Amino acid sequence: MLGLQWGDEGKGKIVDVLAPRYDVVARFQGGPNAGHTLEFDGIKHVLHQIPSGIFRPKTKNIIGNGVVLDPIVFKAEIEKLGKYNLDVKSNLFISKKATLIVPTHRLLDQAYEKAKGENKIGSTLKGIGPSYQDKIGRQGLRVGDILSKDFPERLHKLTQIHFEILKKHEVAFDWNDLAKNFLDAVAFLKQFKLVDSEYFINHELKSGSSILAEGAQGSLLDIDFGSYPFVTSSSTVTAGACIGLGVAPSHIGEVYGIFKAYSTRVGSGPFPTELLNEEGERLRKEGNEFGSTTGRPRRCGWIDLPSLKYSIMINGVTQLLMMKADVLSIFPEIKVCTQYQLSDGKMTEEMPYEVVNEKIVPIYTTLKGWNSPLTNLSEQQMPQELLDYVSFLEKELEVPITLISTGPDRSQTIHRAEKVV
């Protein structure tokens, strides 16, 4: 289950909706830069590192080895969940091979972003990039390391490397205060089930358990296939689930691809269909498009089919889940980008390599809007214009849309029978 755009597609809600069908929900990459929002019983919940199946008591939840885990954020998340009487310590399992985010990673993130000036990435400043850097640089710390007697020495060795870099960037900070909060959180983390998650998850598969792999961010932010360098630092695509959980590709069955009925993006980077006008502002307000992790206003635009086709291709998507259809109810007409016009005048339905530097003009097809609320509708009650919109997308994307979200609550979901497209 993964996002097909630039993140913020509504993955939290969908995992919560689908979780009762699965024995296990497993996060396979990203970290506290994720903000997965769930809403039910009149209460809104935002999860950053904990899998979105945590509110389902019969579902096991795994934080996989591909995740970068911030113990401080983890402790705060668990404490926030305390009032809901969840048996978190019984059904949450954390990979020993997950990489740790230490406080200096956040400081480095801020320093690197500041140094980029006008070319900044738009980082969430949660320490994600620097922690993945240390992982790839083979000097990072992992969750399993906190069980070692020499963990303080390992932490000291890593932070000394960070101190030298921070000194060059003239970053001032109180390490004693940061270290105390971090070590308190590490002690808290030790109370949970720290496991060899690759064995755990493969044992579940062998036992016949069904597993939903929960992605974070979106395919267009993938470190290899996204709009580089304006991307995240992990593999957000289907293949990333295999690497981030330790499962073989042969175990993959369905691939759920989630997309909004329009497009949004947070941070810097290309956005061909961005609306820098009143329509964009109306989308932002109607969709409450503000980052659940940072609170930043999201950039908004019409749906982009060339980029969606690209994401569907690299992920092998078998079912499409369309989110926030209700937001488009305010528009009498809806535009769909079906092609790009490049700077040399060439028309294409493909994502160009130079998407960051290439001047791209979106080519639109205009469809009639439904211009009516979608609250508490069944599929049979859907406006014809919405059905036409869905049919148009299915024909273009060549994958069935099997779920339509018509609001933030888990009950505001239309499940459609899978159709051959």
C-alpha positions in Angstrom: 0.0 0.0 0.0 1.8 3.1 -1.2 1.3 6.6 -2.4 1.5 7.4 -6.1 2.0 11.2 -5.9 4.2 13.4 -3.7 2.9 12.0 -0.5 0.0 13.1 1.6 -2.4 10.9 -0.4 -4.3 9.6 2.6 -2.5 6.4 3.4 -3.2 6.5 7.1 -7.0 6.4 6.6 -6.7 3.5 4.0 -4.5 1.3 6.2 -7.0 1.9 9.1 -9.9 0.9 6.7 -8.1 -2.1 5.3 -6.4 -3.3 8.5 -9.3 -5.6 9.6 -8.6 -7.8 6.5 -5.0 -8.3 7.6 -3.2 -10.0 10.4 -0.1 -7.7 10.2 0.5 -4.1 9.2 4.2 -3.3 8.6 5.9 0.0 7.9 8.8 -0.5 5.6 10.5 2.9 5.1 10.6 6.6 6.2 10.4 7.9 9.7 8.8 10.8 11.6 8.6 12.8 8.4 5.4 10.8 7.7 2.1 12.0 9.0 -0.5 9.4 8.6 -3.9 10.7 9.6 -6.8 8.6 10.8 -10.2 9.8 11.7 -13.0 7.9 13.4 -15.5 8.4 16.2 -15.1 12.1 15.9 -11.4 12.0 16.8 -8.5 12.8 14.5 -5.2 10.8 15.0 -1.8 11.5 13.4 0.8 8.8 13.4 4.4 9.4 12.4 6.3 6.2 12.9 3.8 3.7 14.4 1.9 1.6 11.7 -1.6 2.7 11.1 -3.1 -0.6 12.1 -2.4 0.2 15.7 -6.1 1.0 16.5 -7.2 -2.5 15.4 -6.7 -4.8 18.5 -6.4 -8.0 16.5 -3.7 -6.6 14.1 0.0 -7.0 14.8 2.1 -3.9 13.8 5.7 -4.0 12.7 8.2 -1.1 12.4 10.5 -2.6 9.7 14.2 -2.5 9.2 13.8 0.1 6.4 12.4 2.7 8.9 14.6 5.3 10.6 13.3 5.6 14.1 13.5 8.6 16.4 13.1 7.3 20.0 12.0 10.8 21.3 9.2 11.0 18.7 8.3 7.3 19.4 7.9 8.0 23.1 5.7 11.0 22.5 3.5 9.0 20.1 3.1 6.1 22.5 2.2 8.5 25.4 -0.3 10.2 23.2 -2.0 6.9 22.5 -2.2 6.1 26.2 -5.6 7.6 26.7 -7.2 5.1 24.1 -6.5 2.0 26.2 -4.6 0.2 23.4 -2.5 -2.8 24.2 0.5 -1.3 22.3 3.2 -3.4 24.0 1.5 -6.6 22.9 0.9 -5.9 19.3 3.8 -3.6 18.3 7.1 -5.1 17.2 10.2 -3.1 16.2 13.0 -4.3 14.0 16.4 -4.4 15.7 17.8 -3.4 12.3 15.9 -0.2 12.0 18.2 2.8 12.0 18.1 5.3 14.9 17.7 9.0 14.5 19.8 10.7 17.2 19.4 14.4 18.1 22.3 15.6 16.1 20.7 14.2 13.0 18.0 16.9 13.3 20.6 19.6 13.8 22.5 18.4 10.7 19.3 18.4 8.7 18.7 22.0 9.6 22.3 23.0 8.9 22.3 21.2 5.5 19.0 22.8 4.5 20.1 26.3 5.5 23.4 25.9 3.6 21.4 25.2 0.4 19.8 28.6 0.5 17.4 29.2 -2.4 18.0 25.6 -3.6 16.7 24.0 -0.4 14.9 20.7 -0.7 12.0 21.6 1.6 13.0 19.0 4.2 10.7 18.3 7.2 13.9 18.8 9.3 13.3 15.6 11.3 16.8 14.2 10.7 15.7 11.7 8.0 18.3 12.5 5.4 21.3 12.6 7.8 20.2 9.3 9.5 19.9 7.5 6.1 23.3 9.1 5.2 24.9 7.5 8.2 23.2 4.2 7.4 24.5 4.1 3.9 27.9 5.4 5.2 28.0 2.4 7.5 28.4 4.4 10.7 24.8 4.6 11.8 23.3 3.2 15.0 20.4 0.7 15.0 17.7 -0.2 17.4 19.4 -3.4 18.4 22.5 -1.4 19.4 20.6 0.0 22.4 20.7 -3.4 24.0 24.5 -3.5 23.9 26.6 -2.5 27.0 28.8 -0.3 24.9 25.9 1.7 23.4 27.0 4.9 25.2 30.4 4.6 23.6 28.9 4.0 20.1 26.6 7.0 20.5 29.6 9.1 21.6 31.6 8.1 18.6 28.8 9.0 16.2 28.0 12.3 17.7 31.6 13.3 17.8 31.6 13.0 14.0 28.4 15.1 13.9 29.9 17.7 16.3 32.7 18.4 13.8 30.3 19.0 11.0 28.0 21.2 13.1 31.0 23.2 14.2 31.8 24.0 10.6 28.2 25.1 10.1 28.4 27.3 13.2 25.4 25.5 14.9 25.1 26.2 18.6 23.3 23.6 20.8 23.3 22.2 24.3 24.2 18.5 23.9 23.7 17.6 27.6 20.0 18.6 27.4 19.6 16.8 24.1 21.4 13.7 25.3 19.2 13.4 28.4 16.0 13.5 26.5 17.4 11.0 24.0 18.6 8.5 26.5 15.3 8.7 28.5 13.5 7.9 25.2 16.0 5.0 24.6 15.2 3.6 28.0 11.5 3.8 27.2 12.1 2.1 23.8 13.7 -0.9 25.6 10.3 -1.7 27.1 8.9 -2.8 23.8 9.3 -5.9 21.7 12.6 -5.5 19.7 12.7 -8.3 17.2 14.5 -9.8 14.3 11.7 -8.5 12.1 12.8 -10.4 8.9 12.3 -13.7 10.7 9.2 -12.5 12.4 7.5 -11.4 9.2 8.5 -14.5 7.2 7.3 -16.7 10.0 3.9 -14.9 9.8 3.9 -15.5 6.0 4.7 -19.2 6.5 1.9 -19.5 9.0 -0.6 -18.1 6.5 -0.9 -14.6 7.9 -2.0 -11.8 5.5 0.3 -8.8 5.6 -0.2 -5.2 4.5 3.0 -3.3 3.9 2.5 0.4 4.7 4.5 2.9 2.7 5.2 6.5 3.6 5.7 9.6 1.5 5.0 8.9 -2.2 6.4 7.3 -5.4 7.4 10.7 -6.9 9.6 11.3 -3.8 11.5 8.0 -4.2 15.2 8.4 -3.9 15.8 6.7 -7.3 12.6 7.4 -9.3 11.4 10.7 -7.8 12.0 14.3 -8.8 15.6 14.1 -7.7 17.1 15.9 -5.7 13.7 17.1 -4.4 13.0 13.7 -2.9 13.0 11.8 0.3 15.9 9.5 1.3 14.3 6.1 1.1 12.8 3.7 -1.5 9.1 4.5 -1.4 8.1 2.1 -4.2 7.0 -1.5 -4.1 10.5 -2.8 -4.3 11.3 -0.9 -1.1 8.8 -3.1 0.8 11.0 -6.1 0.1 14.1 -4.3 1.2 12.5 -2.6 4.2 10.9 -5.7 5.6 13.2 -8.6 4.4 10.6 -10.4 2.3 11.0 -11.9 -1.2 9.3 -10.3 -4.2 7.4 -13.6 -4.8 5.3 -12.8 -1.7 3.8 -9.7 -3.1 0.1 -10.1 -4.1 -2.0 -7.0 -4.6 -0.4 -3.6 -4.9 -2.7 -0.8 -3.7 -1.8 2.6 -5.2 -3.3 5.6 -3.5 -3.9 8.9 -5.2 -5.8 12.1 -4.6 -8.5 13.1 -7.1 -6.2 16.1 -7.6 -2.5 16.7 -6.8 -0.6 18.3 -3.9 3.0 18.7 -2.9 4.8 20.0 0.2 8.3 21.5 -0.1 10.4 22.4 -3.1 10.6 20.7 -6.5 8.7 20.4 -9.8 4.9 20.4 -9.9 3.6 20.6 -13.5 -0.1 21.1 -12.6 0.4 23.5 -9.7 -2.3 26.2 -9.5 -0.9 29.5 -8.4 -4.3 31.1 -8.5 -7.7 31.2 -6.9 -8.5 27.7 -7.9 -5.4 26.4 -6.1 -6.3 28.4 -3.0 -9.9 26.9 -3.1 -8.4 23.4 -3.4 -6.2 24.1 -0.4 -9.0 25.4 1.8 -11.6 22.8 0.8 -9.1 19.9 1.2 -7.5 21.3 4.4 -4.2 20.9 2.6 -1.8 21.6 5.4 1.0 19.2 6.3 0.1 16.8 9.2 3.8 16.7 10.2 4.9 20.3 9.6 1.7 22.3 9.3 3.0 23.8 6.1 0.4 24.8 3.4 0.5 22.3 0.6 0.9 23.3 -3.0 -2.2 22.3 -4.9 -3.1 21.5 -8.6 -5.1 19.3 -10.9 -4.6 15.6 -11.3 -1.5 14.6 -13.3 -1.9 11.5 -15.4 1.6 11.2 -16.9 3.1 11.1 -13.4 0.4 8.7 -12.2 1.0 6.3 -15.2 4.7 6.5 -14.3 4.1 5.6 -10.6 1.7 2.8 -11.6 4.3 1.3 -14.0 7.3 1.3 -11.5 5.1 -0.1 -8.7 3.1 -2.7 -10.6 -0.2 -1.3 -9.2 -3.1 -3.7 -9.3 -5.8 -1.6 -7.6 -6.2 2.2 -7.4 -7.7 3.9 -4.4 -8.9 7.5 -5.0 -8.9 9.8 -2.1 -10.6 13.2 -1.4 -13.1 13.0 -4.3 -15.4 15.2 -2.0 -12.9 18.1 -2.3 -13.6 18.5 -6.0 -17.4 18.9 -5.4 -17.0 22.7 -5.3 -15.9 22.9 -9.0 -18.3 23.1 -11.9 -15.5 21.9 -14.2 -12.5 19.6 -13.5 -9.3 19.5 -15.4 -7.2 16.5 -16.0 -3.6 16.7 -17.3 -3.2 14.0 -19.9 0.1 15.1 -21.6 3.1 17.3 -21.1 4.4 19.8 -23.6 8.2 20.1 -23.3 10.3 23.1 -23.9 11.1 21.9 -27.5 7.4 21.7 -28.3 7.4 17.9 -28.0 4.3 16.3 -26.6 4.7 13.3 -24.2 2.8 11.1 -21.7 6.1 10.1 -20.0 8.0 11.7 -17.1 11.1 13.4 -18.6 14.5 12.8 -17.0 15.0 16.5 -16.7 11.7 17.1 -14.9 13.5 19.4 -12.4 15.0 21.7 -15.0 12.7 21.1 -18.0 9.9 23.6 -18.6 6.8 21.5 -18.6 3.4 22.8 -19.8 0.4 20.6 -18.8 -2.1 19.7 -21.5 -5.6 19.4 -20.0 -8.8 17.7 -20.8 -11.8 19.3 -19.1 -14.6 17.2 -17.6 -17.9 18.3 -16.1 -17.9 18.5 -12.3 -20.6 17.0 -10.1 -20.9 20.1 -8.0 -22.8 18.4 -5.2 -21.8 17.0 -1.8 -20.7 13.3 -1.6 -21.4 12.8 2.2 -22.8 9.3 3.1 -23.3 8.1 -0.5 -23.3 4.6 -1.8 -21.8 3.7 -5.2 -25.3 3.6 -6.6 -25.9 7.1 -5.4 -22.8 8.6 -6.9 -23.4 11.5 -9.3 -23.1 10.6 -13.0 -20.3 13.2 -13.4 -18.3 11.5 -10.7 -18.8 8.1 -12.4 -17.7 9.7 -15.6 -14.6 11.1 -13.9 -13.8 7.6 -12.5 -14.4 5.9 -15.8 -12.1 8.4 -17.6 -9.3 7.8 -15.2 -9.7 4.0 -15.3 -9.5 4.1 -19.1 -6.4 6.3 -19.1 -4.6 4.5 -16.3 -5.7 1.0 -17.3 -6.1 -0.1 -13.6 -9.4 -0.4 -11.7 -10.4 2.2 -9.1 -11.8 -0.1 -6.3 -12.2 2.4 -3.5 -13.3 6.1 -3.4 -12.9 8.2 -0.3 -15.6 10.8 0.2 -14.4 12.3 3.5 -11.8 11.9 6.3 -13.7 9.5 8.5 -13.2 5.7 8.0 -17.0 5.4 7.4 -16.8 7.9 4.4 -15.5 5.2 2.0 -17.1 3.6 -1.0 -15.8 0.1 -1.8 -16.3 -0.8 -5.5 -16.2 -4.3 -7.0 -12.9 -4.8 -8.9 -13.5 -4.4 -12.6 -11.5 -5.4 -15.6 -10.2 -2.3 -17.3 
